[in-house]
Amino acid sequence: MSLHLLAPKHWLTWVGVGLFAILAWLPWQARRWLGKHIGGWLYRHNHKRRTVILTNLRLCFPEQSESQHEQLAQAHLHAYANALLDYSLLLFRSRHYLDKRQQIIGLEHLQRAVDAGQNIILLTAHFAWLEFAPAILAGHYSMFGFSKPLSNPVLNCLVNRSRRTYSEFMLTRDDGLLKVIRSLQPGRLFFFLPDEDLGLKNAVFAPFFNTPKATLTTTARLAKLGNAVCIPLAVFFNPATGLYEITIEPPLGNFPSNNAVQDATAANAALEALIRRNPAQYMWLLKLFRTRPAGESELY
């Protein structure tokens, strides 16, 4: 750690870090209680985020009533706040501690691909507890993924230090796809999250919960150029057991094809199926449908 991070201008951040560390030693039920109240406060007072979440839920679950949308939005913000509090475990508790609080469902799908010597892309999305997936799987495999720097240098240092304990290395978007392709090798997992709307560059419109969404074609291109299989993965927190559960599905079949829209649709469908298992724990506060087809008005 650089000594400049101990400068007085960072002292308030360090106080916050100290308070955050305490959370890691509380019973998980205490963090759930606190997260519920923080999430409730966000729902009542953060109009901007509430509007984005409700807009997404209306588009993705048109069969539900407005009351159901509001209940799901509140449940999501509770999960979002809970996950933020639980990230204290990744920063301040041991791997042994996490190993006792996890369950992996469908590990055989991943192990089969590893045993076959295949390059592997873990196709996942912005689930609230996503960071727990690589932290848990690091006990079994080598892995890497993309990392976005945080604006606060103290937090950026702590998060990067945590990620280095379970990732062989991290890339940034500026590193480009060629470095990803060169880094793919049997036994090394690549975490890839293509669910954000990043505009129409390297993207096509494909259905996501039956709504056209600007979807990256990068997933299929990486699979083709890297000779890799795409294995869908999600991570959830189970409030009945207090365990962090990773769900792994079989690899996508006939992927990639020679059709960009077909491939984007297949990737979206795989992620949608995982999200439907526990909708509250997906990051609905993202502007998933920010880019619209020609002639359609903005949604947010």
C-alpha positions in Angstrom: 0.0 0.0 0.0 1.3 3.4 -0.9 2.1 5.8 1.9 0.2 8.6 0.2 -3.0 6.8 1.1 -2.3 7.7 4.7 -2.4 11.5 4.0 -4.9 13.5 6.1 -7.3 13.9 3.2 -7.9 10.2 3.3 -8.5 9.9 7.1 -12.3 10.1 6.8 -12.3 7.3 4.3 -10.1 5.2 6.7 -12.6 5.8 9.5 -15.3 4.5 7.2 -13.2 1.5 6.4 -12.7 0.8 10.1 -16.5 0.8 10.7 -17.0 -1.3 7.6 -14.5 -3.9 9.0 -16.7 -4.3 12.1 -19.5 -5.6 9.9 -17.4 -8.6 8.8 -17.5 -9.9 12.4 -21.2 -9.5 13.0 -23.6 -12.4 12.6 -25.1 -12.4 9.1 -28.6 -11.9 10.5 -27.4 -8.5 11.9 -26.2 -7.5 8.5 -29.5 -8.5 7.0 -31.4 -6.4 9.6 -29.2 -3.4 8.8 -29.3 -3.9 5.1 -33.1 -4.0 5.1 -33.3 -0.6 6.8 -30.7 0.9 4.5 -32.5 -0.5 1.5 -35.8 0.8 2.8 -34.2 4.3 3.2 -32.9 4.1 -0.4 -36.3 3.2 -1.7 -38.0 6.1 0.1 -35.4 8.8 -0.6 -33.4 8.0 -3.8 -36.0 8.8 -6.4 -33.6 8.5 -9.3 -32.6 4.9 -8.5 -36.2 3.9 -7.6 -37.4 5.2 -11.0 -34.8 3.2 -12.9 -35.6 0.0 -11.0 -39.3 0.4 -11.5 -38.9 1.2 -15.2 -36.9 -2.0 -15.7 -39.4 -4.1 -13.7 -42.4 -2.8 -15.7 -40.6 -3.7 -18.9 -39.4 -7.1 -17.8 -42.4 -8.2 -15.8 -45.5 -6.7 -17.5 -47.7 -9.4 -16.2 -47.2 -8.2 -12.6 -49.2 -5.4 -10.9 -47.7 -2.1 -9.9 -47.9 -3.2 -6.3 -45.8 -6.2 -7.2 -43.3 -4.1 -9.0 -43.0 -1.9 -5.9 -42.5 -4.9 -3.6 -39.8 -6.3 -5.9 -38.1 -3.0 -6.1 -37.9 -2.7 -2.3 -36.7 -6.3 -2.1 -34.0 -5.6 -4.6 -32.8 -2.5 -2.7 -32.7 -4.6 0.5 -30.6 -7.2 -1.3 -28.4 -4.5 -2.8 -27.7 -3.0 0.6 -27.2 -6.4 2.1 -24.6 -7.3 -0.5 -22.7 -4.1 0.0 -22.5 -4.9 3.7 -21.4 -8.5 3.0 -18.5 -7.3 0.9 -16.8 -6.6 4.2 -16.3 -10.4 4.4 -14.3 -10.3 1.2 -12.0 -7.6 2.5 -11.5 -8.7 6.1 -12.3 -12.4 6.6 -10.3 -15.4 5.5 -10.9 -17.8 2.6 -11.5 -20.5 5.2 -14.3 -18.5 6.7 -15.9 -18.1 3.2 -15.4 -21.8 2.4 -17.7 -22.7 5.3 -20.4 -20.4 4.1 -20.8 -21.4 0.4 -22.5 -24.0 -1.7 -21.8 -24.7 -5.4 -24.6 -26.2 -7.5 -23.8 -27.7 -10.9 -20.0 -27.8 -10.4 -19.9 -30.9 -12.5 -20.7 -28.8 -15.6 -17.6 -26.7 -15.1 -15.4 -29.6 -14.1 -16.4 -31.5 -17.2 -15.2 -28.7 -19.4 -12.0 -28.3 -17.4 -11.3 -32.1 -17.7 -11.9 -31.9 -21.4 -9.2 -29.2 -21.7 -11.6 -26.5 -23.0 -11.1 -22.8 -22.7 -13.9 -21.5 -20.5 -15.9 -18.2 -20.4 -18.1 -17.9 -17.3 -21.2 -16.1 -18.7 -22.6 -14.1 -15.8 -24.4 -10.8 -15.0 -24.5 -8.1 -12.4 -25.9 -10.0 -9.5 -25.8 -8.3 -6.1 -23.4 -10.8 -4.6 -21.4 -11.4 -7.8 -18.0 -10.8 -6.2 -18.5 -13.9 -4.0 -18.4 -16.1 -7.1 -14.7 -15.7 -7.9 -13.8 -15.6 -4.3 -15.4 -19.0 -3.7 -14.3 -20.6 -7.0 -10.7 -19.5 -6.4 -10.5 -22.5 -4.1 -10.9 -24.7 -7.1 -9.6 -22.9 -10.2 -7.4 -20.1 -11.6 -9.4 -17.2 -13.0 -9.3 -13.6 -14.3 -11.7 -11.0 -15.4 -12.3 -7.3 -16.0 -11.9 -4.7 -13.3 -13.1 -1.1 -13.2 -11.0 1.3 -11.1 -12.8 3.0 -8.2 -12.6 6.8 -7.9 -11.6 6.7 -4.3 -7.9 5.6 -4.1 -8.2 4.0 -0.7 -11.2 1.9 -1.6 -9.6 1.1 -5.0 -6.5 -0.2 -3.2 -8.4 -2.3 -0.8 -10.7 -3.8 -3.4 -7.8 -4.6 -5.7 -5.9 -6.2 -2.9 -8.9 -8.4 -2.2 -9.4 -9.3 -5.8 -5.7 -10.3 -6.1 -6.3 -13.0 -3.5 -8.7 -14.9 -5.7 -7.9 -13.7 -9.3 -4.7 -14.6 -11.1 -4.8 -11.2 -12.7 -7.3 -8.5 -13.7 -7.7 -6.7 -17.0 -9.3 -3.3 -17.8 -11.5 -2.6 -20.8 -8.6 -0.7 -22.3 -6.6 -3.9 -22.5 -8.8 -5.0 -25.4 -10.2 -8.4 -26.5 -6.9 -9.6 -27.9 -5.4 -9.8 -24.4 -8.4 -11.7 -23.2 -8.1 -14.2 -26.0 -4.4 -14.7 -25.4 -5.1 -15.2 -21.7 -7.7 -18.0 -22.2 -6.3 -21.4 -21.5 -7.6 -24.7 -20.1 -8.1 -24.6 -16.4 -8.2 -20.8 -16.2 -11.7 -19.3 -16.0 -12.7 -15.9 -17.5 -15.5 -14.1 -15.9 -17.5 -12.1 -18.4 -20.5 -9.8 -17.8 -22.3 -8.8 -21.0 -25.6 -7.6 -19.5 -24.9 -3.8 -19.4 -26.2 -1.5 -22.1 -23.0 0.0 -23.5 -24.5 1.4 -26.7 -24.6 0.0 -30.2 -20.9 -0.3 -30.8 -20.2 -4.0 -31.1 -23.8 -4.7 -30.2 -27.1 -5.8 -31.7 -30.7 -5.6 -30.5 -31.8 -8.8 -29.0 -34.7 -9.6 -26.7 -34.1 -9.5 -22.9 -37.3 -10.3 -21.0 -39.1 -9.8 -24.3 -37.8 -6.2 -24.6 -35.2 -5.3 -27.3 -31.9 -4.6 -25.6 -28.6 -3.4 -27.0 -26.6 -6.6 -26.4 -22.9 -7.1 -26.9 -21.7 -9.4 -29.7 -18.4 -9.7 -27.8 -19.5 -12.9 -26.0 -19.8 -14.8 -29.3 -16.7 -13.3 -30.7 -14.6 -14.2 -27.7 -16.0 -17.8 -27.7 -15.1 -18.1 -31.4 -11.7 -16.5 -31.4 -10.7 -18.0 -28.1 -12.1 -21.5 -29.0 -14.0 -21.4 -25.7 -17.3 -22.7 -24.2 -19.7 -20.3 -22.5 -21.0 -21.6 -19.1 -23.8 -19.6 -17.5 -23.3 -18.8 -13.8 -25.1 -16.9 -11.1 -24.5 -16.3 -7.4 -27.3 -15.8 -4.8 -27.5 -15.4 -1.0 -29.9 -17.9 0.6 -31.6 -16.3 3.6 -32.9 -19.6 4.8 -29.4 -21.1 5.3 -27.1 -18.0 5.4 -25.0 -19.5 2.6 -23.7 -17.9 -0.6 -24.8 -20.2 -3.5 -23.2 -20.4 -6.9 -25.4 -21.9 -9.6 -23.6 -23.3 -12.7 -25.5 -24.3 -15.8 -24.4 -26.6 -18.7 -22.5 -24.8 -21.5 -24.5 -23.0 -24.2 -25.2 -25.3 -27.1 -24.4 -24.4 -30.8 -22.6 -21.3 -29.6 -21.4 -19.3 -31.3 -23.4 -19.7 -34.5 -22.9 -17.6 -37.6 -25.7 -15.2 -36.6 -24.9 -12.3 -34.3 -28.6 -11.7 -33.3 -29.1 -15.4 -32.6 -26.0 -15.6 -30.4 -27.0 -12.4 -28.5 -30.5 -13.8 -28.0 -29.1 -17.1 -26.7 -26.8 -15.3 -24.2 -29.6 -13.1 -23.0 -31.9 -16.1 -22.6 -29.3 -17.9 -20.5 -28.9 -14.9 -18.2 -32.6 -14.3 -18.0 -33.3 -17.8 -16.9 -30.8 -17.4 -14.0 -32.2 -14.0 -13.0 -35.7 -15.4 -12.8 -34.6 -17.8 -10.1 -34.2 -14.9 -7.7 -35.2 -11.6 -9.4 -34.6 -9.4 -6.3 -30.9 -10.2 -6.3 -30.2 -8.9 -9.8 -29.0 -5.3 -10.3 -32.2 -3.7 -11.6 -30.7 -0.2 -10.9 -28.7 -0.5 -14.1 -30.1 1.3 -17.2 -30.5 -1.9 -19.1 -32.6 -0.4 -21.9 -30.9 2.9 -22.3 -30.2 2.5 -26.0 -33.4 2.3 -28.0 -34.1 1.2 -31.6 -34.6 4.0 -34.1 -37.8 5.8 -33.6 -38.3 4.7 -30.0 -38.2 7.3 -27.2 -35.9 7.2 -24.1 -37.2 5.1 -21.2 -35.4 6.6 -18.3 
